């Protein structure tokens, strides 16, 4: 390990669909502590759906746009597929993450950085993290979600979207909005809320109902 930072390799894993300032806080903290940072962008096999509307290339492009001057030796961004779907998170998934990190970097992480999402504690068997530190960044530090970011795109609230995204990605607003509104489920939400209340609250109400249906279907598929 190099002497200039406390850890050699840090890893951040999530779907990042798409990146917001809470995600940027994860990346920044990891890069501040580690010589090398590997960002694994999950659900790489899926796009055009309610939970994962953006293509993996788009999600990676947003992150790259945020860090234009970082070399690939310092910041690596790779896609990682789900074992089945994004709700199938367990120790088997953790072993898959570990194997993917080792495949890319020929070693496992010295530091894992993530937000305090409910699933994170179930990712790994304890022995898989026996030589790995963990850093949890409280969501309260940046109380924004990717769902909200997507909602702001759907209703066209560019100002609020900009307030919750990195300035260097603001030039991607039109591309991201066009892409999300090309997704059938989001176009349906757009058309529905346009009829009566074009607001973020209306978007979230419809989205949450659709998400619950989607979750039940996906959980049933992995039983």
C-alpha positions in Angstrom: 0.0 0.0 0.0 1.2 3.5 -0.9 2.0 5.8 2.0 0.1 8.8 0.7 -3.4 7.7 1.7 -4.7 5.5 4.5 -6.1 2.8 2.3 -5.0 1.4 -1.0 -8.3 0.3 -2.6 -11.7 1.6 -1.8 -14.9 0.3 -3.3 -18.4 1.9 -3.6 -21.2 -0.2 -5.0 -24.7 0.9 -5.9 -27.1 1.4 -8.8 -26.6 5.2 -9.1 -29.6 5.7 -11.2 -28.7 8.4 -11.7 -26.0 10.0 -9.5 -26.9 12.8 -7.0 -25.0 14.7 -4.4 -25.5 11.9 -1.8 -23.6 9.6 -4.2 -21.0 12.2 -4.8 -20.3 12.3 -1.0 -19.7 8.6 -1.1 -17.3 8.9 -4.0 -15.5 11.9 -2.5 -15.0 10.3 0.8 -13.6 7.1 -0.7 -11.2 9.0 -3.0 -10.0 11.1 0.0 -9.1 8.0 1.9 -7.9 5.7 -0.8 -5.2 5.7 -3.4 -7.6 4.0 -5.8 -11.4 4.0 -6.0 -13.5 1.4 -7.8 -17.1 2.3 -8.3 -19.3 -0.6 -9.2 -22.6 0.4 -10.9 -25.2 -2.2 -10.2 -28.0 -3.7 -12.2 -25.9 -3.3 -15.3 -28.0 -5.8 -17.2 -31.2 -3.8 -16.9 -32.5 -0.5 -18.3 -35.8 0.9 -19.4 -37.6 -0.3 -16.3 -39.2 1.5 -13.3 -36.3 1.0 -10.9 -33.6 1.1 -13.5 -34.6 3.4 -16.4 -31.2 4.6 -17.5 -28.7 2.6 -19.5 -25.6 1.5 -17.8 -23.6 3.7 -20.2 -25.6 6.7 -19.1 -25.1 6.1 -15.4 -21.4 5.7 -15.9 -21.2 8.8 -18.1 -22.8 10.9 -15.3 -20.1 9.8 -12.8 -17.3 10.3 -15.3 -18.7 13.8 -16.1 -18.4 14.6 -12.3 -14.7 13.6 -12.3 -13.3 14.7 -15.6 -9.7 15.0 -14.5 -9.3 11.7 -12.6 -7.1 9.1 -14.3 -8.3 5.5 -14.8 -5.5 4.4 -12.5 -7.1 6.4 -9.7 -10.8 6.1 -10.4 -12.3 3.0 -12.0 -16.0 2.8 -12.9 -17.4 -0.6 -13.9 -20.8 -2.2 -14.3 -21.9 -5.1 -12.2 -24.9 -7.2 -13.0 -27.4 -8.5 -10.4 -27.5 -12.2 -9.6 -31.2 -12.1 -10.3 -32.5 -8.6 -9.5 -31.7 -5.8 -7.2 -33.7 -7.2 -4.3 -31.7 -10.4 -4.3 -29.1 -9.2 -1.8 -27.4 -11.6 0.5 -24.0 -13.2 1.4 -24.0 -14.9 -2.1 -24.3 -11.4 -3.6 -21.5 -10.2 -1.4 -19.2 -13.0 -2.6 -20.0 -12.1 -6.2 -19.1 -8.4 -5.5 -15.9 -9.6 -3.9 -15.1 -11.8 -6.9 -15.8 -8.9 -9.3 -13.5 -6.5 -7.3 -10.8 -9.1 -7.4 -11.3 -9.7 -11.1 -10.8 -6.0 -11.9 -8.2 -5.1 -9.3 -6.5 -8.5 -8.4 -7.3 -7.8 -4.7 -10.3 -7.0 -2.6 -11.2 -3.7 -1.1 -9.3 -2.3 1.9 -12.3 0.0 2.5 -16.0 -0.4 1.5 -17.9 2.9 1.5 -21.7 3.0 1.4 -24.8 4.8 2.6 -26.9 3.6 5.5 -29.4 1.7 3.2 -31.2 -1.2 4.9 -29.7 -3.9 2.7 -26.0 -3.1 3.3 -25.5 -5.2 6.4 -26.6 -8.3 4.6 -24.1 -8.1 1.8 -21.3 -10.0 3.2 -20.4 -12.9 5.5 -18.2 -11.5 8.3 -15.2 -13.5 7.1 -15.4 -11.8 3.7 -14.8 -8.5 5.4 -12.3 -9.6 7.9 -9.5 -7.5 6.4 -11.8 -4.7 5.1 -12.8 -1.5 6.8 -16.3 -0.1 6.3 -17.4 3.5 6.2 -21.1 4.4 6.3 -22.1 7.9 5.2 -25.5 8.8 6.8 -28.2 9.6 4.3 -29.1 12.6 6.5 -26.0 14.3 5.3 -27.6 14.5 1.8 -31.3 13.7 2.2 -32.0 13.1 -1.5 -32.8 9.9 -3.3 -32.4 8.7 -6.9 -36.2 8.3 -7.0 -36.6 12.0 -6.2 -34.0 12.9 -8.8 -35.9 10.9 -11.4 -39.1 12.6 -10.3 -37.6 16.1 -10.8 -36.6 15.1 -14.3 -40.1 13.8 -15.1 -41.9 17.0 -13.9 -39.2 19.2 -15.5 -38.1 20.9 -12.3 -34.6 21.8 -13.6 -33.8 24.2 -10.7 -34.4 21.6 -8.0 -32.6 18.9 -10.0 -29.6 21.2 -10.3 -29.6 21.9 -6.6 -29.2 18.1 -5.9 -26.7 17.2 -8.6 -23.1 18.1 -9.2 -22.6 21.3 -11.3 -20.5 19.4 -13.8 -23.4 17.2 -14.9 -25.9 20.0 -15.3 -25.2 20.0 -19.1 -26.6 16.5 -19.2 -30.1 17.5 -18.1 -31.7 17.3 -21.5 -30.1 14.0 -22.3 -31.2 12.5 -19.0 -34.8 13.9 -19.2 -35.2 12.6 -22.8 -34.0 9.2 -21.8 -36.2 8.8 -18.8 -39.3 10.0 -20.6 -38.6 7.4 -23.3 -39.2 4.7 -20.7 -42.8 3.5 -20.9 -43.5 3.5 -17.1 -42.2 7.0 -16.7 -44.1 8.3 -19.7 -47.3 6.9 -18.2 -46.6 8.6 -14.9 -45.9 11.9 -16.8 -49.2 11.6 -18.7 -51.1 10.8 -15.5 -49.9 13.6 -13.4 -50.2 16.1 -16.3 -54.0 15.5 -16.1 -54.4 16.8 -12.5 -51.3 17.8 -10.5 -48.0 18.2 -12.1 -45.9 18.0 -8.9 -43.2 15.9 -7.3 -45.7 14.7 -4.6 -48.0 13.3 -7.4 -45.1 11.7 -9.1 -43.9 10.0 -5.8 -47.5 8.8 -5.0 -47.8 7.0 -8.3 -44.2 5.8 -8.3 -44.4 4.3 -4.8 -47.5 2.3 -5.8 -45.8 1.0 -9.0 -42.6 0.3 -7.0 -44.5 -1.9 -4.5 -45.9 -4.0 -7.3 -42.5 -4.3 -8.9 -40.9 -5.3 -5.6 -43.5 -8.0 -5.0 -43.0 -9.4 -8.5 -39.2 -9.4 -8.2 -39.2 -10.9 -4.7 -41.6 -13.7 -5.9 -39.3 -14.4 -8.8 -36.3 -15.3 -6.5 -38.2 -17.6 -4.1 
